[in-house]
Amino acid sequence: MFISSFIIERSGSLMRLRVVSSKDEIQNLNPHEQMIHLAFRASNTDYLSLLRKCPRLRLIQLPRSYHKTMSDAIRMFLDVQGIEMLSGDLCGHRKDLDEYFIVDDAIMEEIIALADSGTSLEDIANQVPKTARLGPDLIKYIVKNKITV
């Protein structure tokens, strides 16, 4: 499996995940988006449109039920492209207030501190969601890619 090393697009000092609620929004995305949460059941064509619009894309997060029903063909294609597929929800996010889900520095520092102290990925993923409202897959992604604040 291809693991990329890159700097996550950050706004100031915050990690941002762009929330996309419908396929109509894909054409209006910033081409520099690297992390996206798809809040709709995307077709294979939608994923290809997303890749054309955002060539720097490195992560797509889907709700668990949508992640389970993805086609194997698009899953393999995205893997070859170096794009990680995560399962998870964005708890408490209201898109009408902000199109980005933001993980602030305090949560990022907590995750990295736990990783640096030798805590296992599974233990970090089980401990952090209680305070941060992040899915276990996203927490593991942060630790694995050593995203720093």
Secondary structure by P-SEA (a helix, b strand, c coil): cccccccccccccbbbbbbbccccccccccccccbbbbcccccaaaaaaaaaacccccbbbbcaaaaaaccaaaaaaaaaacbbbbbbbbccccccccccccccaaaaaaaaaaaaacccaaaaaacccccccccaaaaaaaaaacccc
